[in-house]
Amino acid sequence: MRAYLSFRILLLFMVLLAGVTAAVKATSFEEATDRLLAGDIDGAVTAYESLISKGIYGSAIYANLGLAFQKRNNSAEAALNYYRALMLNPQCAEAKEGLSRLHAQTGLPELTPTWIQRLAGIVTPTFLLIAGEMLFWTGTFPQVSGFFKKKPLFNLGGCCLSLVGAAMVLVGWLSDPRVTRKHLAIVVTQTQEGEPALTQPMAAADRITFLLPGTPVTVLSARGDWSYCRLPEGDRVCWIPSSRLSFVRQKAIN
């Protein structure tokens, strides 16, 4: 009788443990997306954030999370997640379209991309890195062969091929958004008038302008609780409380 009770208790414990495990694994990208499509915005946000907290990342997750926040009229979090999607995949169409809609709806300023950032939107940095490495090592074989066989043309051709490969690797590394935009941050204040951009790191300083929630800025340096930032339009700079900023590049994305 005791053995039977012990068996039932053990079985019940295993069933409960399986239920807890199933609940933990229940949230998936498909489930989160189904919630978003069904109009369960709060459930979708919770599901996507649960995936991210478990170390599951992807441009599609961030793009959909940005869309969910945009449906919540939270432009700051929407912009933040769209930019995070583009940092993982510069060619993410969903994030680009989301940002375009967000800019049209809210009047947020757009970042002016450099030529190397435009390149990342055409050719992925990963492709440039892989192709460059292949060309570099392919060029070493003619060089070795030309050295032993004393054929200068082999050496010259191999050197040129390796140089082209090395240049592609360098451009691929420099075009990676995790490099070009590693200091990019988003203004996350939710006040109606926006966050004041100040001339000095003090609340009583003169105001340059007001920054809408979701405005992207480049953090140049920090002093105490303040960040010295470059505004998206032109070369204007300002001071903003660091607590009002959220970096696009997360440690977990490194």
Salt bridges, closest charged atoms under 4 A:
GLU31 OE2 - ARG35 NH2 2.56
ASP42 OD1 - ARG72 NH2 2.81
GLU110 OE2 - HIS103 ND1 3.72
ASP176 OD2 - ARG178 NH2 2.86
GLU195 OE1 - ARG244 NE 3.28
GLU233 OE1 - ARG236 NH2 3.80
